[in-house]
């Protein structure tokens, strides 16, 4: 293969008749063929260049999810520029940090945010343009007002573009990590990082041109942007592009789909719907979950209701996907399966880097074509997170069971050290979650004068239940060593979660940090 540009790698596998093959269906009735993908991404590539972004330049994007936003992503990559998507929830002050750090040549935001972001773009030296979510304009509206400046300009742009020649190691994207501790870091992802992982996943999960994937994930994050979109493209599959996750809307589309990728919250919300039945899911062949731990209980409840076993996988922004439960064979609830083909995974003692014995808890380290090349302009941080033999230290603690399935027990930074003893929150949470009347829980460490940290549990009851914290505490003492038992238990309505469904333990630690005086 001569050109390793991600788009060139996708296009090399395009269907023989791109016009006849559907890529995307939109709820408003619009349809995009693979031919449209090629033409519209070419228009965006032409535009990006015309607006002054040259190969290697960053193009930052903070826009609502739309088919145009996906085509912009492909266009930026085609032009040899570096795609930098930003969470739509970031306020201008946070956007200022990202633009100041990445110094993009071009910044594209939603039309509604233009005014607020203009000074931010100016300070960072980036040209500012807009992209909105298209709808048919009323008589008194311009396309530009709704769809944004680049959509309006794009209508005029040429529909073909010679995809830029890239090496596999050239940067295709920078994705900032969510940065729950310290500064958010820009993970540098190459064309080959992205292509290799998507090709592996498409094969491993058996995606074919007959697949229709429900795409309800955000597209500023690795899951929706790369895993869902690129896997579909490499497989010549189709997507049903939903602007956001809405359980009723997903159920409405499910009879027309074959597959869905989601975060655990998708599955718990769908389980709350009476419309989730074996019948509605009868045409589906695959449900994938990732980005946060899927409770074993959710896995079982899903199987009971739909007859399908959710396939859980594990990955992160820096590494793309690392492990997956098998397509054939047992999908073991509460585990993330095995290392994907081509990915080397080891579980080590975090201090020494030597592999732990099977069954013992240690840090996950990975190496492979999927693993990023480092953090943008942070050589020291990068160096400290790679071993000398090239393995990346993920920060995730896990153990392997007797059959080699990987069980994630939590982030290293969530480990609680109380009176010198290590407590893995997942173990305590597992026992609490199994109790009657409990929906879910989060166990955290909070500062304590005697113990350094004290174990605290925050518990969400099942609908209509009111579990007694003292009874939970007493039941835990029967099951766990005293040092693992929470010193305090709080009952709350819900846990704070980010858009990917991850429980934000940093917020909980902040909220409860003063409770021991
Ligand atoms: P992000 O970079 O936002 O995708 O976050 C990556 C982190 O999400 C990983 O380092 C894990 O801590 C967590 N994660 C992703 N998938 C899973 C999973 N299936 N089970 C448990 N944690 C997961």
Boltz pocket constraint, residues with backbone or C-beta under 6 A from the ligand:
constraints:
  - pocket:
      binder: B
      contacts: [[A, 177], [A, 178], [A, 222], [A, 289], [A, 290], [A, 291], [A, 292], [A, 293], [A, 294], [A, 312], [A, 313], [A, 314], [A, 315], [A, 316], [A, 317], [A, 318], [A, 336], [A, 394], [A, 395], [A, 396], [A, 408], [A, 410], [A, 411], [A, 500]]
      max_distance: 6.0
